[in-house]
Amino acid sequence: MAKIFCSLIFVCACFVLSTAGRINHRFLGHDDATPTGSNFTFVCDHSRYTSLGLDVSNFAFCNKSLPYEVRATDLVNQMTLYEKVRQLGNKAYGVPRLGLAEYEWWSEALHGVSNVGPGTFFDDLIPGSTSFPTVITTAAAFNESLWKVIGQAVSTEARAMYNLGRAGLTFWSPNINVVRDPRWGRALETPGEDPYLVGRYAVNYVRGLQDVEGSENYTDPNSRPLKVSSCCKHYAAYDVDNWKGVERYTFDARVSEQDMVETFLRPFEMCVKDGDVSSVMCSYNRVNGIPTCADPKLLNQTIRGDWDLHGYIVSDCDSIQVMVDNHKWLHDGKEDAVAQTLKAGLDLDCGRYYTENVEAAVKQGKVSEADIDKSLKFLYVVLMRLGFFDGISQYNSLGKNDVCSKENIELATEAAREGTVLLKNENDSLPLSPNKVKTLAVIGPHANATSAMIGNYAGIPCQIITPIDGLSKYAEVDYQMGCEDVACKNESFIFPAMQAAKKADAAIILAGIDLSVEAESLDRDDLLLPGYQTQLINQVASVANGPVVLVLMSAGGIDISFAKSNENIKSILWVGYPGEEGGNAIADVIFGKHNPGGRLPLTWHEADYVDLLPMTSMPLRPIDSLGYPGRTYKFFNGSTVYPFGYGLSYTQFTYKLTSPSRSLDIKLDKYQYCYDLEYKNDSFKPSCPAIRVDDFESDDHFGFEVEVQNVGTKDGSEVVIVYAKPPEGIAATYIKQVIGFKRVFVPAGGSEKVKFEFNAGKSLQVVDFNAYRVLPSGGHTIVLGDDIISFPLEINFN
């Protein structure tokens, strides 16, 4: 996220993180030693104004009887140009003569309250916060209620830390970029490769962070209270960080409008429209030649116009400086660049470019002061909704005891359990029986994992339970590292690991990658285990006395075909980066306290996939002329190590379909026209091939009920994924796409009924080359899971 300015922040972390939060909150009257936050106050507190020698009744922006927009306008209108410009960076300096406190906008909460950014810090009073599994791991749970509950827990801890002067109220999370290429280094931060899955994660996590109970459906969304403010990022078509010298700071993503609408923008549209997020962050890269933070079509026209954002737009840190120094866009100088971004709709600059250059841009006639006013109003309305000016009384009691609570730590454990994916389990080798397995050889570079489990954009965890810690609760552990680290460049540690495996009742090998391989500013070159890890796994498996369990930590897929086909390796688990409670979760799954039910949110490609196309080729569809395959499960039809949505269980489930809709007749009025959708040669083409979805409000729904039966001997959870396949013959469209999913717990021998209902226009749409969203007529196919059950659905236009 950070570049030039941000690097200065991290170099000076000891100073910034120990002062920025305190300055803000002392200005607001915080007592840093108060453990409960009971002395918390807010900008428009009468006693605060009295202590400043001001009369609060003289300031209309503190009049709670007025609408937020009127109050924000009053505040902005009282500022000088210099004062206005000083509020446009992530550090807003405030206006002392008006009693306006300074505020630090930059805090992060990707999978827990983070200390990345100057708005949040930890100390003796709040030494840490709950570090939940990384997003790719919780996405694998396919559990919307889990995602929302995690958001609620994180926002409670954030609000408690704000009360104690240790955090802000605006958190620039989540990351909802679709993982287009398996090499992308930031896959751990995201919910995966499917736009609908990513969008549903965004909606639920944002709702969990933002929603104040009872105020979810305000008539005026711009006055809806916010628990904390969330931010969906990085907009848009951002998924190249640093690949073979191609950096995000100079990369120009050449993207078709079809791919923009269908893949890159869809999660953001869902985040804004369905999640009602209060902020969107634009990215470093260009899209089709234009920096995203200076593109009026992407910002003003789309986010604020078409989607009706109720909030503000912020830049990724130093993005405007990147435009000038790296992209050298239009050869603009500083004043021209800030003028371009302000007029495009960028309200807040994470950095100093706005605060240092906007005043000059106004005086040079490059941008109007009214553009500044508009952005400031968006910003202050959000702060008013957050209670920064008036407080939100129901959160005033939150304090130290609400951070790292037992409930949140257990939720982190449950999230790691639910996100675990069982990839292989020959002869039902798992779960291990604690009555039979008394000794374990615990081997590998992640056997004693600590910081690797919490990934990036993490804070300081409440505690860290290593895999050794967790497994030791079930059996006696003989730990052998096998590799010094994930690079595994020294094979001398393999022999002691083999000796331990010979003597133990079972061998657990914990392998994989970490932030030294995949991270922000670091894309992968290959899909293989590093160094001697493969050799370690094979040699240990060849001599082990008991069953061998391979546990993989990673975000992106790894080609483990060797382990998949190795008969000596009975079981394989993928745990992503499972957070501070990862060790407990891994042990609970291995020993059967929890039955794994997670599904892969990414396709695991074979290693040669990366040799077939460069990471910088943006199209999702295959490029036949260049021999490039398609991307993601929607457009790739080759062989894989494991497909998207794959995951096993310790039990067995069957599906029974009841009452599916098999046809849907849609009546068109005289103002709706048939759309000529392109079909392949020699394919049957209906007389009315499609209608444009945006031309009508579709109330046409279809649905069905599926009975999920647990026919095995263990309780377990099943993820029912529903896909749609378009009518045969449509040119250059997806193979299939996710349109819904539900996770359901079913006791052994029991059954649960799951209902699905879909809007035909939204769920069955196709985006054609012209970027129109259309609903095709003809025979669609609805598929449950990996073709467990499918049925036809005929769409007819009358």
Long-range contacts (C-beta under 8 A, 24 or more apart in sequence): 1-116, 1-172, 1-316, 1-317, 1-350, 1-520, 2-317, 2-318, 3-249, 3-284, 3-317, 3-318, 3-321, 3-322, 4-318, 4-321, 4-325, 4-351, 5-317, 5-318, 5-321, 5-350, 5-351, 5-352, 6-317, 6-318, 6-350, 6-351, 9-117, 9-118, 16-118, 17-115, 17-118, 17-120, 17-121, 18-121, 18-123, 20-91, 20-104, 20-118, 20-119, 20-121, 21-104, 21-118, 21-119, 21-120, 21-121, 21-165, 21-166, 21-167, 21-168, 22-165, 23-102, 24-101, 24-102, 24-103, 24-104, 24-165, 24-168, 25-162, 25-164, 25-165, 26-165, 27-94, 27-101, 27-102, 28-101, 30-163, 30-164, 30-165, 32-125, 32-164, 32-165, 33-125, 34-164, 34-399, 35-125, 35-164, 35-399, 35-400, 36-397, 36-399, 36-400, 36-401, 37-160, 37-163, 37-164, 37-396, 37-397, 37-398, 37-399, 38-396, 38-397, 38-399, 40-163, 40-391, 40-396, 41-391, 42-387, 42-388, 42-389, 42-390, 42-391, 43-99, 43-100, 43-101, 43-388, 43-389, 43-390, 44-389, 44-390, 45-391, 48-99, 49-99, 52-96, 52-99, 54-99, 56-99, 59-98, 59-99, 61-380, 61-389, 62-99, 62-389, 64-390, 67-223, 68-222, 68-223, 68-380, 68-381, 68-384, 68-385, 69-222, 69-377, 69-381, 71-380, 71-384, 71-389, 72-376, 72-377, 72-380, 72-381, 72-384, 73-377, 75-100, 75-376, 75-380, 76-373, 76-376, 76-377, 76-380, 77-373, 79-376, 81-359, 81-362, 81-369, 81-372, 82-359, 84-369, 84-372, 84-373, 84-376, 85-354, 85-355, 85-358, 85-359, 85-372, 86-355, 87-376, 87-379, 88-347, 88-348, 88-349, 88-354, 88-355, 88-358, 88-372, 88-375, 88-376, 89-348, 89-349, 89-350, 89-351, 89-352, 89-353, 89-354, 89-355, 90-117, 90-118, 90-119, 90-314, 90-317, 90-348, 90-349, 90-350, 90-351, 91-118, 91-355, 92-379, 93-355, 103-168, 103-383, 103-388, 104-168, 105-168, 105-170, 105-314, 105-348, 105-350, 106-168, 106-170, 106-172, 106-317, 106-350, 107-158, 107-167, 107-168, 107-169, 107-170, 107-171, 107-172, 108-171, 108-172, 108-173, 108-457, 109-154, 109-155, 109-158, 109-171, 109-173, 109-209, 109-228, 109-230, 110-134, 110-135, 110-173, 110-174, 110-175, 110-189, 110-456, 110-457, 110-458, 111-135, 111-138, 111-150, 111-154, 111-455, 111-457, 111-458, 111-579, 112-154, 112-157, 112-412, 112-458, 112-459, 112-461, 112-579, 113-154, 113-157, 113-158, 113-161, 113-167, 113-171, 113-403, 113-459, 114-457, 114-458, 114-459, 115-459, 115-460, 116-457, 116-458, 116-459, 117-172, 119-167, 119-168, 119-170, 120-161, 120-166, 120-167, 120-168, 120-459, 121-166, 122-166, 122-459, 122-460, 123-166, 125-164, 125-166, 125-400, 126-161, 126-164, 126-166, 126-400, 126-403, 127-460, 128-403, 128-404, 128-459, 128-460, 128-461, 128-462, 128-463, 129-157, 129-161, 129-403, 129-404, 129-459, 129-460, 129-461, 129-462, 130-154, 130-157, 130-403, 130-404, 130-405, 130-408, 130-409, 130-411, 130-412, 130-461, 130-462, 130-580, 131-412, 131-454, 131-458, 131-459, 131-460, 131-461, 131-462, 131-579, 131-580, 132-411, 132-412, 132-415, 132-579, 132-580, 133-412, 133-415, 133-416, 133-419, 133-576, 133-577, 133-578, 133-579, 133-582, 134-188, 134-189, 134-454, 134-455, 134-456, 134-555, 134-576, 134-577, 134-578, 134-579, 135-174, 135-175, 135-188, 135-189, 135-190, 135-191, 135-201, 136-187, 136-188, 136-189, 136-190, 136-191, 136-192, 136-555, 136-576, 136-577, 136-601, 136-602, 137-415, 137-416, 137-419, 137-575, 137-576, 137-577, 137-578, 137-579, 138-415, 138-418, 138-419, 139-190, 139-191, 139-192, 139-197, 139-198, 139-201, 139-419, 139-601, 140-192, 140-418, 140-419, 140-420, 140-421, 140-574, 140-576, 140-598, 140-599, 140-600, 140-601, 140-647, 141-415, 141-418, 141-419, 141-597, 141-598, 141-743, 142-197, 142-598, 142-599, 142-601, 142-719, 142-721, 142-741, 142-743, 143-418, 143-743, 144-200, 144-204, 145-204, 146-414, 146-415, 146-418, 147-201, 147-204, 147-205, 147-208, 148-204, 148-205, 148-207, 148-208, 149-208, 149-411, 150-205, 150-208, 150-411, 150-415, 151-204, 151-205, 151-206, 151-207, 151-208, 151-209, 151-230, 152-208, 152-209, 153-208, 153-407, 153-408, 153-411, 154-208, 154-209, 155-208, 155-209, 155-210, 155-227, 155-228, 156-227, 156-398, 156-402, 156-408, 157-402, 157-403, 157-404, 157-408, 158-209, 158-228, 159-227, 159-228, 159-395, 159-398, 160-398, 160-399, 160-400, 160-402, 160-403, 161-403, 162-228, 163-395, 163-396, 163-398, 163-399, 164-399, 164-400, 169-226, 169-228, 169-229, 169-383, 169-386, 169-387, 169-388, 170-228, 170-229, 170-231, 170-279, 170-382, 170-386, 171-209, 171-228, 171-229, 171-230, 171-231, 172-231, 172-233, 172-279, 172-281, 172-314, 172-350, 173-205, 173-209, 173-230, 173-231, 173-233, 173-457, 174-201, 174-202, 174-205, 174-206, 174-230, 174-232, 174-233, 175-233, 175-234, 176-201, 176-202, 176-232, 176-233, 176-267, 176-268, 176-271, 177-233, 177-234, 177-238, 177-239, 177-267, 178-239, 178-263, 178-264, 178-267, 178-632, 179-239, 179-556, 179-602, 179-632, 180-239, 180-263, 180-618, 180-620, 180-631, 180-632, 181-239, 181-240, 181-615, 181-631, 182-524, 182-527, 182-556, 182-557, 182-602, 182-603, 182-604, 182-605, 182-609, 182-610, 183-243, 183-523, 183-524, 183-525, 183-527, 183-556, 183-610, 183-615, 184-239, 184-240, 184-241, 184-518, 184-523, 184-524, 184-556, 184-615, 185-241, 185-242, 185-518, 185-519, 185-520, 185-521, 185-522, 185-523, 185-524, 186-239, 186-241, 186-518, 186-519, 186-520, 187-518, 187-555, 187-556, 187-602, 188-455, 188-456, 188-518, 188-519, 188-555, 188-576, 188-577, 189-455, 189-456, 189-457, 189-520, 191-601, 192-601, 192-602, 192-644, 193-601, 193-602, 193-603, 193-632, 193-633, 193-644, 194-601, 194-632, 194-633, 194-634, 194-644, 194-737, 194-738, 195-262, 195-263, 195-266, 195-267, 196-266, 196-270, 196-737, 196-738, 196-739, 197-601, 197-738, 197-741, 198-267, 199-266, 199-267, 199-269, 199-270, 199-271, 199-274, 200-270, 200-741, 202-232, 202-267, 202-268, 202-270, 202-271, 202-275, 202-277, 203-270, 203-271, 203-274, 203-275, 204-275, 205-230, 206-230, 206-232, 206-271, 206-275, 206-276, 206-277, 207-275, 207-276, 210-275, 210-276, 210-277, 210-278, 212-392, 212-394, 221-276, 221-310, 222-310, 222-381, 222-385, 223-385, 224-276, 224-310, 224-385, 225-385, 225-386, 225-387, 225-392, 226-278, 226-382, 226-385, 226-386, 227-392, 227-395, 228-386, 229-278, 229-279, 229-311, 229-382, 229-385, 229-386, 230-275, 230-277, 230-278, 230-279, 231-277, 231-278, 231-279, 231-280, 231-281, 231-314, 232-267, 232-268, 232-271, 232-272, 232-275, 232-277, 232-279, 232-280, 232-281, 233-280, 233-281, 233-283, 233-316, 234-281, 234-282, 234-283, 234-284, 234-316, 235-268, 235-280, 235-281, 235-282, 235-283, 235-292, 235-298, 235-303, 236-260, 236-264, 236-265, 236-268, 236-282, 236-283, 236-287, 236-292, 236-298, 237-264, 237-283, 237-285, 237-287, 237-292, 237-618, 238-283, 238-284, 238-285, 238-292, 240-285, 240-523, 240-615, 240-616, 241-520, 241-521, 241-522, 241-523, 242-521, 242-522, 242-523, 243-523, 243-615, 243-616, 244-525, 244-615, 246-615, 246-616, 247-326, 247-521, 248-283, 248-284, 248-285, 248-521, 249-284, 249-322, 249-326, 249-327, 250-326, 250-327, 251-284, 251-285, 251-286, 251-616, 252-285, 252-286, 252-287, 252-288, 252-289, 253-285, 253-286, 253-287, 253-288, 253-618, 254-288, 254-618, 255-287, 255-288, 255-618, 255-619, 256-619, 256-769, 256-771, 257-770, 257-771, 258-767, 258-768, 258-769, 258-770, 258-771, 259-618, 259-619, 259-620, 259-621, 260-287, 260-771, 261-767, 261-771, 261-773, 262-620, 262-767, 263-620, 263-632, 265-302, 268-303, 268-307, 269-307, 272-303, 272-307, 272-308, 272-309, 273-307, 273-308, 276-310, 277-309, 277-311, 278-310, 278-311, 278-312, 278-382, 278-385, 279-311, 279-312, 279-313, 279-314, 279-382, 280-309, 280-311, 280-313, 280-314, 281-313, 281-314, 281-315, 281-316, 281-350, 282-313, 282-314, 282-315, 282-316, 282-319, 282-346, 283-316, 283-319, 284-316, 284-319, 284-322, 286-327, 286-329, 290-329, 291-319, 291-322, 291-323, 291-327, 291-329, 292-319, 293-319, 293-320, 293-323, 293-341, 293-344, 293-346, 294-323, 294-329, 294-337, 294-340, 294-341, 294-344, 294-346, 295-344, 296-343, 296-344, 296-345, 298-344, 299-344, 299-345, 299-346, 300-344, 300-345, 303-345, 304-345, 311-378, 311-382, 312-347, 312-348, 312-375, 312-378, 312-379, 312-382, 313-345, 313-346, 313-347, 313-348, 313-378, 314-346, 314-347, 314-348, 314-349, 314-350, 315-341, 315-346, 315-348, 315-349, 315-350, 315-351, 316-350, 317-350, 317-351, 318-350, 318-351, 318-353, 319-349, 319-350, 319-351, 320-346, 320-349, 320-351, 320-353, 320-354, 321-351, 321-353, 334-360, 335-360, 335-361, 335-364, 335-366, 336-361, 336-366, 338-367, 339-366, 339-367, 342-367, 342-371, 342-372, 342-375, 343-367, 343-371, 346-375, 347-375, 347-376, 347-378, 347-379, 348-375, 348-379, 403-462, 404-462, 408-462, 409-462, 409-463, 409-580, 409-581, 412-579, 412-580, 412-581, 413-581, 413-584, 413-585, 413-588, 415-579, 416-575, 416-578, 416-579, 416-581, 416-582, 416-584, 416-585, 416-586, 417-585, 417-588, 417-589, 417-594, 417-596, 418-597, 418-598, 418-717, 418-743, 419-575, 419-576, 419-578, 419-598, 420-573, 420-574, 420-575, 420-578, 420-585, 420-586, 420-589, 420-594, 420-596, 420-598, 421-573, 421-574, 421-575, 421-596, 421-598, 421-599, 421-600, 421-646, 421-647, 422-571, 422-572, 422-573, 422-589, 422-596, 422-598, 422-647, 422-648, 422-649, 422-650, 423-564, 423-572, 423-573, 423-574, 423-642, 423-646, 423-647, 423-648, 424-563, 424-564, 424-569, 424-570, 424-571, 424-572, 424-648, 425-570, 425-571, 425-572, 425-648, 425-650, 426-567, 426-570, 426-571, 427-570, 428-650, 429-547, 429-549, 429-570, 429-571, 430-547, 430-549, 430-570, 430-571, 430-573, 430-589, 430-590, 430-592, 430-650, 431-589, 431-590, 431-591, 431-592, 431-595, 431-650, 432-474, 432-506, 432-547, 432-549, 432-590, 432-591, 432-592, 433-591, 433-592, 434-474, 434-475, 434-591, 436-505, 437-474, 437-475, 437-505, 437-506, 437-546, 437-591, 438-475, 438-476, 438-505, 439-475, 439-476, 439-477, 439-478, 439-503, 439-504, 439-505, 439-506, 440-471, 440-474, 440-475, 440-476, 440-477, 440-478, 440-504, 440-505, 440-506, 440-507, 440-508, 441-478, 441-480, 441-497, 441-500, 441-501, 441-503, 441-504, 441-506, 441-507, 441-508, 441-540, 441-544, 442-467, 442-468, 442-471, 442-477, 442-478, 442-479, 442-480, 442-508, 442-510, 443-479, 443-480, 443-481, 443-482, 443-497, 443-500, 443-501, 443-507, 443-508, 443-509, 443-510, 443-536, 443-540, 444-481, 444-482, 444-483, 444-497, 444-509, 444-510, 444-511, 444-533, 444-536, 444-537, 444-551, 445-481, 445-482, 445-483, 445-484, 445-485, 445-486, 445-488, 445-510, 445-511, 445-512, 445-533, 446-486, 446-510, 446-511, 446-512, 446-514, 446-551, 446-553, 447-479, 447-480, 447-481, 447-482, 447-508, 447-510, 448-479, 448-481, 449-510, 449-553, 449-582, 449-583, 452-486, 452-514, 452-515, 452-553, 452-577, 453-553, 453-577, 453-578, 453-579, 453-580, 453-582, 453-583, 454-577, 454-579, 454-580, 455-515, 455-555, 455-577, 456-515, 456-519, 456-520, 461-579, 461-580, 462-580, 463-580, 464-580, 464-583, 465-580, 465-581, 465-582, 465-583, 465-584, 466-582, 466-583, 467-508, 467-510, 467-551, 467-582, 467-583, 467-586, 467-587, 468-583, 469-583, 469-584, 470-582, 470-583, 470-584, 470-585, 470-586, 470-587, 470-588, 471-508, 471-583, 471-586, 471-587, 471-590, 473-584, 473-587, 474-587, 474-590, 474-591, 475-505, 475-506, 478-503, 478-504, 482-509, 482-536, 482-540, 483-511, 483-531, 483-532, 483-533, 483-536, 485-516, 486-511, 486-512, 486-513, 486-514, 486-516, 486-517, 486-530, 486-531, 486-533, 487-516, 487-530, 487-531, 488-529, 488-530, 488-531, 488-532, 488-533, 488-536, 489-531, 489-532, 490-532, 491-532, 491-535, 491-536, 493-536, 494-532, 494-535, 494-536, 494-539, 494-540, 497-536, 497-539, 497-540, 498-539, 498-540, 498-543, 501-540, 501-543, 501-544, 501-545, 501-548, 502-543, 502-544, 502-545, 503-545, 504-544, 504-545, 504-546, 505-545, 505-546, 506-544, 506-546, 506-547, 506-548, 506-549, 507-540, 507-541, 507-544, 507-545, 507-546, 507-547, 507-548, 507-549, 508-549, 508-551, 508-590, 509-536, 509-537, 509-540, 509-541, 509-548, 509-549, 509-550, 509-551, 510-551, 510-553, 510-586, 511-536, 511-537, 511-550, 511-551, 511-552, 511-553, 512-552, 512-553, 512-554, 512-558, 513-553, 513-554, 513-556, 513-558, 514-553, 514-577, 518-554, 518-555, 518-556, 523-615, 524-556, 525-610, 526-607, 526-610, 527-556, 527-557, 527-558, 527-559, 527-605, 527-606, 527-607, 527-609, 527-610, 528-558, 528-559, 528-607, 529-558, 529-560, 534-562, 537-562, 537-563, 537-569, 538-562, 538-566, 541-566, 541-568, 541-569, 542-568, 544-568, 547-571, 549-573, 549-590, 551-575, 551-586, 551-590, 553-577, 553-578, 556-602, 557-600, 557-602, 557-603, 557-604, 557-605, 557-641, 557-642, 558-604, 558-641, 559-604, 559-605, 559-606, 559-607, 559-641, 560-641, 561-606, 561-641, 564-641, 574-598, 574-600, 592-650, 592-714, 595-649, 595-650, 595-651, 595-714, 595-715, 595-716, 595-717, 596-647, 596-648, 596-649, 596-650, 597-647, 597-649, 597-716, 597-717, 597-718, 597-719, 597-743, 598-647, 598-719, 599-645, 599-646, 599-647, 599-719, 599-721, 600-642, 600-643, 600-644, 600-645, 600-646, 600-647, 601-644, 602-644, 603-632, 603-633, 603-636, 603-640, 603-642, 603-643, 603-644, 604-640, 604-641, 604-642, 604-643, 604-646, 605-636, 605-640, 605-641, 606-638, 606-639, 606-640, 606-641, 609-638, 621-732, 633-735, 633-736, 634-734, 634-735, 634-736, 634-737, 635-734, 635-735, 637-735, 643-786, 645-719, 645-721, 645-738, 645-785, 645-786, 646-786, 647-719, 649-712, 649-716, 649-717, 649-718, 650-712, 650-714, 650-716, 651-710, 651-711, 651-712, 651-713, 651-714, 651-715, 651-716, 651-748, 652-710, 652-711, 652-712, 653-708, 653-709, 653-710, 653-711, 653-712, 653-716, 653-718, 653-746, 654-708, 654-709, 654-711, 655-706, 655-707, 655-708, 655-709, 655-720, 655-784, 655-785, 655-788, 655-789, 656-706, 656-707, 656-709, 657-704, 657-705, 657-706, 657-707, 657-784, 657-789, 657-791, 658-704, 658-705, 658-706, 658-707, 658-753, 659-704, 659-705, 660-703, 660-704, 660-782, 660-791, 660-793, 661-702, 661-703, 661-704, 661-793, 662-791, 662-792, 662-793, 662-794, 663-793, 663-794, 663-795, 663-796, 664-700, 664-702, 664-760, 664-793, 664-794, 664-795, 664-796, 665-796, 665-798, 666-691, 666-698, 666-700, 666-760, 666-775, 666-795, 666-796, 666-797, 666-798, 667-798, 668-696, 668-797, 668-798, 669-696, 672-696, 674-797, 675-772, 675-774, 677-730, 677-766, 677-768, 677-774, 677-776, 678-730, 678-731, 678-732, 678-768, 678-769, 679-729, 679-730, 679-731, 680-729, 680-730, 680-731, 683-728, 683-729, 683-730, 684-729, 685-729, 686-777, 686-778, 688-777, 688-797, 689-776, 689-777, 689-778, 690-766, 690-774, 690-775, 690-776, 690-777, 691-774, 691-775, 691-777, 691-797, 692-772, 692-773, 692-774, 693-761, 693-762, 693-765, 693-773, 693-774, 693-775, 694-772, 694-773, 696-761, 698-759, 698-760, 698-761, 698-762, 698-775, 699-759, 700-759, 700-760, 700-761, 701-757, 701-758, 701-759, 701-760, 702-757, 702-758, 702-760, 702-793, 703-755, 703-756, 703-757, 703-758, 704-755, 704-756, 704-782, 704-791, 705-753, 705-754, 705-755, 705-756, 706-753, 706-754, 706-756, 706-784, 706-789, 707-751, 707-752, 707-753, 707-754, 708-744, 708-746, 708-751, 708-752, 708-753, 708-754, 709-746, 709-750, 709-751, 710-746, 710-747, 710-748, 710-749, 710-750, 710-751, 711-749, 712-748, 713-748, 714-748, 715-745, 715-746, 715-747, 715-748, 716-745, 716-746, 716-748, 717-743, 717-744, 717-745, 717-746, 718-743, 718-744, 718-746, 719-743, 720-744, 720-754, 720-784, 720-785, 721-784, 721-785, 722-756, 722-758, 722-782, 722-783, 722-784, 723-782, 723-783, 723-784, 724-763, 724-764, 724-780, 724-781, 724-782, 724-783, 725-780, 725-781, 725-782, 725-783, 726-764, 726-766, 726-776, 726-780, 727-776, 727-777, 727-778, 727-779, 727-780, 728-779, 730-766, 730-776, 732-769, 733-766, 733-768, 734-766, 736-783, 739-763, 739-764, 760-795, 764-793, 764-795
